[in-house]
Amino acid sequence: MLRLFFALQPSADIGASLLATAAPLLTDLQTQRVPLSNLHATLSFVGAVAPEKLDALCAAAASVRGEQLELVFDTFEYWEKPRVVVAGASRESQEANALSVTLGQAAAAAGFAPDIKPFRAHLTLARKISPEAAEKFSWPLKISPGFVVRCEKFALMESRRVDDASIYSVVDEWPLYGKKDR
């Protein structure tokens, strides 16, 4: 079975800059950092998919249209239950919210059972944060200026466990067609 989800990804340059900005914080937290290649904002988690059903999921995704969009990551946040530090977006993106809903609906219409949750823009930067280390900070921490992630496509990604880590890879991707008005 393939473990799949739809996501938005920052460019390698933006992702590397964000991780460099977070580096002193992550060093203080003595944590397991997320590799640059794993940075993503989950739009819709599909879950376990049999390989023979992958084409049907890709066909459903190919029918989805959305607007090009921007996400502005302007906070570092600690999420207690999963014990992660994320780059968060203090402003919602209506376009990303709509894309998340549309992808979930398309997957469900194609016979899949996506995890339907409201989209919350975030990029997980580090895992396995000890609560004691996190208590040293007043969360959320402001990032100024924020990191602007311009998205012109969305991806279907696979999550695989390798040793003690998750590795994410792009299975396929599709363009967002609409132009964002300025």
ABEGO torsion letter per residue (X at the ends): XBBBBBBBBBBAAAAAAAAAAAAAAAAAAGBBBBBAAABBBBABBAEBBBAAAAAAAAAAAAABBBBBBBBBBABBBBBAAAGBBBBBBABBBAAAAAAAAAAAAAAAAAGBBBBBBBBBBBBBABBGBBAAAAAABBOBBBBOBBBBBBBABBBBBBBBBBEABBBBBBABBBBBABBBBX
